[in-house]
């Protein structure tokens, strides 16, 4: 049974909390959380302080940096992808696919996005890499020499609606990629203020349509439905427009059913972190939402106190304004020989700063990120230094253990999704090669391996000394592999440098041999070498 059909609601009720979590995470990541939450300072909305507190909003925008850091450590030093150590057709195909699809950049963005939403998706399909729909609509031909190719593309998690197996909530029997489009976008253009004045467009309405791309093993089904706006759900802290599915309409495609030729669904899921009872991942932000709000409110309260008492009110005997010059208020007191002074209030700022430090420290602890990872400690409670005083490789890794453990946990899920995606891309290339006339070479698809780096600086001297000690000063790596690792190159690039080095060595050796002119008699015997005697003929004998 399909997830979406005529008479159903989009999005379905089970997906609303998930989509709301995606929306909230994006707001916190972009520093727009003030638009989502009711601030604690609203308890003072009926007091004279309310207007001033609203003006003194201070945002705590550490969420973006904390979410970016695991992706930086994972892809700051790009990993290597390989199916073979030799330059086989499979290895060449893998390198071409990863380079053409900019997989490392895509991986960095995928880790950041899944940190915001908790889920990431990668889709493999066969099409033109550039969008030529505008040329087609104008009746113009596509550029010469351009042919479709296998493409790896991330899909935003709020567009994906999977259907799970009854007895396994982590296994998918179908995956729906859905988005809402509008037939008439005139009111959404930047010239809407002019169009509203055009006769006949005052009551123009946009008609929403649901576009569905339903993937099952071996096939893709394309569907399109007309929608009607229902209500806006605000139950889970985000505004989500709900629709009723009214009727199915033509998609406008040449074929609504496409055979992929694969025995699996070429859409792969990447959870940021997961449990065994649901496919949905847990993001990096939801567990610190309340802490971020509390930090912002504490910052505002401290800032308000400092502003309020930067020019405090005075008290003293009655006096005219021409006699007392003060930026704050002056409160006259009856005569009684009272010495003029300032009104002071014990605002417990020291305790407020200690609470602020603890709140920020909790954020870093929950995020499994040392404060000094950003170059210095942010709170006074952090006494771990800056993290740059260690030069030994093991010591540096020990200091980075919390964030490295987090990165490894994320990498477990990402590696599985990326390996499956690359295998799907290689298998789809062979399906396309057999079905169409393309320039794709023939090879046998194999599951690739990914060689990751931890993002920390390596002590090459220390590593070489360890290897020399363990092997008895014997060579442990060939020159070609060393070039690949040290220069972060693929086989072809490293082979070009390797061949160039060998050519230079051969030329140098040849020049040396040409220049050598021995001046020393290398004959160790003092006697002159005997000349060979001519053989006697039979007649002489």
Secondary structure, 3 states (H helix, E strand, C coil): CCCCCCCCEECCHHHHHHHHHHHHHHHHHCCCHHHCCCCHHHHHCCCCCHHHHHHCCCCCCCHHHHHHHHHHHHHCCCCEEECCCCCCHHHHHHHHHHHHCCHHHHHHHHHHHHHHHCEEEEEEEEECCCCCHHHHHCCCCCCCCCCCEEEEEEECHHHEEEEEECCEEEEEEEEEEEEEEECCCHHHCCCHHHHCCCCCCCCCCCCEEEEEEEEECCEEEEEEEEEEEEEEECCCCCCEEEEEEEEEECCCCCCCEEECCCCCCCEEEEECCCCCCCCCCCCCCHHHHHHHHHHHHHHHHHHHHHHHCCCCCEEEECCCCCCCCCCCCEEEECCCCCCCEECCCCCCHHHHHHHHHHHHHHHHHHCCCCHHHHCCCCCCCCCCCCCCCCCCHHHHHHHCHHHHHHHHHHHHHHHHHHHHHHHHHHHHHHHHHHHCCCCCCCCCCCCCEEECCCCCCCCHHHHHHHHHHHHCCCCCCCHHHHHHHHHCCCHHHHHHHHHHHHHHHHHHHHHHHHHCCCCCCCCCCCCCCCCCCCCCCCCCC
